[in-house]
């Protein structure tokens, strides 16, 4: 358990040796980008192609928000404001999902990290960095229009223009230090999220295959 803020933990304990060992070998790819950039649909497709597991952080949080608990109400309120769920709670969700998964080559962790605190806490908790970080570059206007189109389906409570703009503003503010951090580590790979879907997918595949080749050479 970590320090709690509004009954959600801001931090969490490092995993024990056995659990860290379980997460030492799989390839870990963080996939970040603004809401509506297309990262979720590409991660699902990439996971199928490469026998990876897709950890969709936004989906996990939305599932948690649907539960009838005091914590779920806090999460729902945070998400509707376009704000950030505390890092400790997010890390617990992410690592629980990773550790429950068997027989995969790696993980696409979609929508993570949001903020430098989450990035550094992941390293402290898991005891390693990701292998690579893919960032989907997409213009603000494109993302807004995509999300407004999605809002007509009524599937997401946070797909309203006011909340969309708040989410985008939060994304840009929080992601800038994250991008700088991974750029300095030479882990960042940019993909233009406004190209045709097949071109985006091919570029993502190229990034993943570079990592897989690197793993083979190391072994």
Secondary structure, DSSP 8 states (H G I E B T S, - for coil): ---EETTEES------HHHHHHTTSSEEEEEEE-TTSSHHHHHHHHHHHHTEEEEEHHHHHHHHHHSSSHHHHHHHHHHHTT----HHHHHHHHHHHHHT--S-SEEEEET---SHHHHHHHHHHHSS--SEEEEEE--HHHHHHHHHHHHTTT--TT-SHHHHHHHHHHHHHHHHHHHHHHHHTT-EEEEETTS-HHHHHHHHHHHHHHHHHHHHHH-
